[in-house]
Every structure is written in C-alpha cells, then in structure tokens.
Amino acid sequence: MDFTPTPEQAAARDLAARIFGDLSTPDRLAAAGTGTDAELWKALCAAGLPGAVEEVGLLGLVLLLEEQGRTTAQVPFAASCVYGLLAVTAHGSADQRARLLPGLRDGTEVATGAFPARGGRVRAEGGRLCGAVPWVPWLRDATFVLVAAASSEARGGSAGHSLWMVRTADVNCEPVELTAPWRAGRLELDGVRAERLGGGYEDGVPEEASAGSGVREEASAGSGVRDKAAPGSAYDDVLATARTAFAGLQAGVCAGSLARAVAHTNEREQFGEPLAVKQAVQLRAADAYMDTEAIRVTAYEAAWRRDAGLPYDTHALTTAWWASEAGRRVVHAGQHLHGGTGADVEHPVHRHFLWGRQLDAYLGCGGEVLAELGDLIAAQEEAE
C-alpha cells in the first residue's frame, strides 16, 4: 500500500489549505457564530473542490478534510461529499447521477445524511418514510438528506437498512444546537415521499443497481467510484465511507489543536524559559502527536483500500475508534497545555475542543465502535 498523494490529490490539498487558511480565521469564525460561512463555501465551490472529490477519491477527500479540521471551518464539506457526491456516484442510478451530481459538484445542492441509524428509527414502506432522527448534522443547510431506513423486506443490507433521498423542503426540520456549530436539525418524516438510492420509489431492488452493489461498471480504479463491488450493502459502504472521512476531519482538528498548543508553550515563559522545555509538557505533546498520527494513518489506510476496491469495513471501524478515543485525548491535551488560557471559551483552541468532542460523539464513542469491530471480526472468522 502507498499513501503518497497523487499530483492531483496534492494539488487539491494545497488549494484547500490555502482557502481554509485565508478565509477560516479566528476573527471570521467568531463573527459567524454558530452559522455557516457562506463566503467560504462559495470560495470552495468556485475552486471546484467538491467536484474534485470524484477524481481524487476518498483518500483525496480525507486530505481535504484534514485541512478543514485544522481551522474548524464552518462549512458542510464532509457531509455533502460523503452523503451526496460519493454516495450518489457509487450507488445512484444513471438518472440520479445525471440529475444530482452537477449540483453537488458546484455546491448549489448540499447533502447530508441521517447516519448512522441510531437514536431514532425510520421505516420505509411503499416509497414513503415514517419516523424521526433526533439530530442530523448540517440539516439546516442541506437541500436533500440521505436517510438510512429499515425496509419492510431486508435484502442484504445491514440490519435491513436501505438508503433514501429526501428533499429537505418536504420534511419538518427543527433546529438543534450541538456541541460544535454544525447547523444540525431534528428530522421528522411523516409519510414523506422518498427516492431510493439506486433508482425507483418502491421498496424493492432497483433494476439498475441493487442494494448490495450499486457500483458503476465504467468506474476507474483510484477514482471516487470503485471498479468492483465490495462485500455488503450500499448502507454498509456509505457508513464506512462516512466513518473514514470524519476520522480524517478529526485528524485535522487534532493537528490544529496541537499546533496551537506548541505555539503557545514556545511563546509562554515560566521562570525565564519557555514552557516547551519542561519535560511534562514535552511528554504530553508527544503523546498527542502520536495519537494524531494514529488517526491519520488509519484513515489513510481505510480510504486507500476503498479507492483500490478492497474490503475496508474493519479498517473504517478501526480509524473511527482511533478518531473517537485518541481524538478526545488530543483535544483535552490541547486545552491542558494552554493552562488557564485554555479555559477561555472564546480562545481559538476551545473550538478544536468542541469539534473534537462532537466528532467523538458522532463517530459513536470508542467503546461502542470497538464492540462493533469485535462483532464484525468474529462474524468474519466464523464465515471463513
């Protein structure tokens, strides 16, 4: 395996770093409050970065999300790329790709996902959805939401889940404030008409793309679409993709928190010398660095395997566990190394703390993820 970015991935990463660095500054973030930075989103879309994800694949997206995480930029980049662009590209019908991808590429359409299917229950019957999801990230900014629903007839999906696209204009959305400013909302579905990902409105297997595949035959290796089907359902694939992508975002959040802590401890002096020369400070920072690298390398591996068309479900859970457990440790270390300054809720490092804790919760918290990983490994060993 080789995680070295391709020239296209490196160029996209560098462009993203420049845009996020120029526009997602502490002053602009403070002015935005809990809202989305519309100017930053327009700049990203004008640069073609959402659309570039199709070419650079999941590994490229992880690289881009690292740059977003470093600045905690308030845009729905991860959600729209994972639950919109990559999901529709890999599992949508030809008609859905033709209708939805142009808007997702240029940012006029924004997607999010009611994933994973926990904390609420949604049923799919006859092309209509009923139920509620307590909170969905970036729902208030989205034009459509990808919903994981329990089908009346399970056909190969994990726990019988199928994927449905719902226009947010057709559903009830109540604002929900989270730990991080993710413009979340409560999703309420009262018999709303939905379109199954892969084609059709009926609760059945679409003719063009089944729930267990949905991978285009013309896809090329290394792109955002795999050229061969991996085991499992569309739900399993999108869930694993989301875990990998948000772990990449967490890697960036942690790197940003640690960078601020390093700068602070080099500038702050105690007894005539920088705090950074203290052994306790160095050890705490070193532990945070190793945790950050563990999140990064496991996210790279899971993303690389998806782009290569290899099974990556256990790898996605592994990086989700690292992002949850280690991510929480790193953002706490960032606060701690700032001393009393870290207790200031208006200090930039506090934003990294909030994002780190929110991602920890969104990924499922370490113990829950580890239990799921153990069950999956045991099931695979029994199958062998």
Secondary structure, DSSP 8 states (H G I E B T S, - for coil): ------HHHHHHHHHHHHHHHHHS-HHHHHHHTTS--HHHHHHHHHTTHHHHHHHHHHHHHHHHHHHHHHHT--S-HHHHIIIIIIHHHHH--HHHHHHHHHHHHHTSS-EEEE-SS-SSEEEEETTEEEEEEEEETTTTT-SEEEEEEEESS--SSGGGEEEEEEEGGGSEEEEE--SS---EEEEEEEEEE-EETTS-SSSS--SSS-TT----TT--TTSSS-SS--SS-HHHHHHHHHHHHHHHHHHHHHHHHHHHHHHHHHH-EETTEEGGGSHHHHHHHHHHHHHHHHHHHHHHHHHHHHHTT---HHHHHHHHHHHHHHHHHHHHHHHHHTGGGGG-TTSHHHHHHHHHHHHHHHTT-HHHHHHHHHHHHHHHHHH-
